[in-house]
Amino acid sequence: MRAAFRYNGRSYNLKLTDPAIEARMYERGTGVHDFRLDALLCISLTEPFIDGHCYKLVASVITEKMARPKTL
């Protein structure tokens, strides 16, 4: 699963590793799903691979709804 987005005029297409978002996307079925929402993406770097390079990935997606505290 991948996350495609634009930031600062540059396009990105990074591996997505957020289990909660992955589960939501699997429920929607195969295809491209456009959130059209404002979200914060936690971008992380992998450990170095055999080739010595580290790669960016989307570790977590935080939406406004997810960030809102739950009321009792």
Number of C-alpha atoms within 10 A of each C-alpha: 12 14 17 13 12 9 7 5 7 7 10 14 13 17 16 20 17 17 12 10 15 13 10 10 15 11 9 10 9 8 8 12 10 8 7 6 8 9 14 12 17 12 15 14 12 11 11 10 9 7 6 7 10 13 12 15 21 19 16 17 18 14 13 11 9 10 10 8 8 7 4 3
